[in-house]
Amino acid sequence: MATWIVFRREVGQYFASPFAYLITAAVLVLTGVLFNSDLQGSMTLKPAEPALVPLVMSFTMIFFAPLLTMRLFAEERREGTLELLMTAPVTDASIVFGKFLGAWFYFTLLMILTFIYQFILLSITQPDIGAAISAYVGIWLYGGATLAVGMLFSAMTENQIVAAFLSMIVLFLMWMGDQAGQIVANIDVARVVRALSLQGHFSTSFASGLIRAEDIVYFAGIITVVLYVTIRVIESNRVR
């Protein structure tokens, strides 16, 4: 019940925030431009890529996830409302889960808006529906993982800009792991680096039409571990 209350509060704040709408508009414009370019190329060069939009979002979430989550705790701590929330009859876990689910829900709605591109593709050609479904399942989990990381840094500081900057750096390094793994000479080291990267569990599986248990476990594991750490951070604030 407490988680539901926090969830509704966060979703309401997203829909009341002009900044959240600007992020949504930016994502839709960027994916729309690239989709249109790919669609034009499919007329003469190659078949349209059904996983294009999720692939684009896998990179943009490095920047947009921190922007969507930077205020979750940082703003409340700066304004003093976090202390008020923590005095309410809700657990720290309920606060963290509610805020995370609110952010993930907003991302889910944003992701659903991009389905329009798939409908356009279906009206023009015969894309690989299985690959598109797989890519969207993957980017949904991928988005959840990036939002969890962004929320953790928001819980660690009262400065929203600092929270966004730090989470962008961490997410970019996690994204770059796949590219780094391709140039590392040692095969074993390369496998470890790629196994820890975001793209290593998305571009070669979900985006290619493959839904593998190990990739689901990877993203679910990131979400679980990061949320656990976030709860511990919030608990440390309560002790102070």
N, C-alpha and C positions, 0 to 999 in steps of 0.2 A: 504493500500500500504506500509506504514512504517513498519507495523507488518510483512508483507511478506518479506521485505528486511532484517530485523533482523533475521527472521526465516531462510532464505537461508544462511545467514552468519553463524549462529550457526550450522546448519546441515553440512555445509562445514567444519567447524572446527572439528566437531566430526569425520568426515571421514578422516580428515588429522591428527588426533591424535592417536598415537600408544597406548596410555593409554586406549582409548575407545575400541580399538580392543582387548586389553588384558582383559578388563572387559567382553566383549562379549565371548571371548574364555573361560574364567573362568566359566561363566554361562552355556555355552554349555557343557563343560566337566563335571561339577557337575551334571547337569540335565541328561546328557547322562549316567553317571555311575549309578545314582539312578534309572533311567528308565530301564537300562539293568538288574539291580538287581531285580526290581519289575517284569520285564518280565520273568525272570528265575523262580521267585517264583510262578508266575501264572501258570506255567506248572504243578505244583504239589500241591501247598498249597491253593491258592485263585485266583479269577479272577483279571486280571490286573486293576489297578486304572487309569481310563481315565483322572482324574483331578490331577494326581501325579505331573506333571511338573509345572502347575500353583501353586500348594501347595508349592512346593520347592521354586519357585520364590517369593512367598509371604513372606518367611523368608529371602531369600538372598537379596531382595530389601531393607531391613533395612540397609544393608551395601553398596550395589552397587548404590542405588539411591544417597546417599551423594557423592560417588566418581564420579558419572556422572555429578553432579551439582555443586560441590565445586568450580569450576573455573569460573562459569557463570558470577558472579559479582566480586568475590574476586580477581581473576587474573587481570581483567580489572582495578580495583581500584588500585592494587599494581603497575601496569605498567603505570597508568595514562591515559589509553585509555577510561575509563568510562566517565571522564570529557569531552573528545573529542566527545564521542558519544552523550552526553547530550546537547552539543552545536549544534548538527545537528537538522534539522527541523523534529524531531520525538517527540512524547509525551512519558512521563514516562510509561504510560500504554502500548504503542506500544512496548517499549523496553522489558518490563516484559513479555507481552504475546508472543512476538516473541521468546525470549529466552526459555520460558517454552514450547511452542509448538515445538521448535527445539529439546529439550531434550525428550519430549514425543514421537515425531516422531522417534527418534533414538531407544527409548525403544520399540516402536511398531514394528520396523524392527527386533529387537532382539527377540521379542515375536513370530513373524512370522517364524523366523528360527527354532523355537522349534516345529513347525507344523510337521516337519519330523518325530517326535516320534509318532504322531497320525497316520500318514500314515503307519508307520511300524506296529503299533498296528492293524490297519485295515486290513493289509495284512496277519496277523496271526490269529486274533480272531475277535469277534464281540462286540466291546466295546459300552458303552452307549454314543452315539454321542451327545445327548442332554446335558448330564452331562459335557462332554468335552467343548462344546460351551459355556455353562453357566460359567464354570470355567475360560475360556479365556476372556470372557466379564468382569468377575469380576477382574481378575488380570490386565487387561488393565486399569480399573478405579483405582484399588489399586495402580498400578505403577504411574499413574498420580498424585495421592495424595502424595505419598512418594517423588516424584520429586519436587512437589510444596514446600514441607517442606524443602527439601534440598536446593532449590534455595533461600528460605527466609533467611536461615543462611548464605548463600554465599553473600547475599546482606548486611548483618550486619557486615561483617568483611573483611579485605583485606588479611587475612591469610587463605589459602585454607585448611590447616590441621585442624585449629580450626573450620572452617565451617563444615568440614566433621565430626569431632568428636562430635560437639554439635548436629548436625542433627541425627547422629547415636544414640545418647543417647535418644533424643526425640522420634524417631521412634521405638526404642526398648521398651521404656515405653508404647507407644501406642500399640505395638504388644503384650506386656505382660499383658495388661489389660484384655484380654480374660481369661488367666490362673488365674489371680488374682481374677476375678469375680467368678471362680469356687470354690475358697476356702474361700471366705468371708461368714461369718455366717449369716449376715443380708441379707435377700433376696432382699429387695428394693435397698440396696447399691450395691449388686452384679449385679443387673440388670442395674443400672446406669453405673457402671464400665465397664461392657461388652458392653453396648450401645455406649460407647465412644472409644472402642478399634477397631483397624484395623481388627484383626482376627474375632471379634464378628460379623462383617458385611461381612465376606468372607468365613471362614471355615464352618460355619453352614448354609450358603445359597448358594452362587455362586458355591463353591466347592462341594456342595451336589446336584447340579442340579437345584437349585431354583434361579430365578431372581426376586427379590422383589424390589418394588419401594422405600421402606425405605432405602435399602442398596445403591441403586443408588443415592438417595438424600444425603446420608451420605458422600459418596466419592466426589460427585459433590460439596457438601457444603464445605468440607475441601479444595478442590482446589480453590473454589471461595473466601473463607475467607482468605486463606493464600496468594493468589495472590493479594488480596486487601491490605493486610498488607505490602506485598513486595513493592507495588506501593507507599504506604505511606513512607516506608523506603527510597526508591530512591528519592522521592520528598524532604525528609528532607535533603538529601545530596545536592540536587540542591540549597536549600535555603542557606546552608553553603557556 
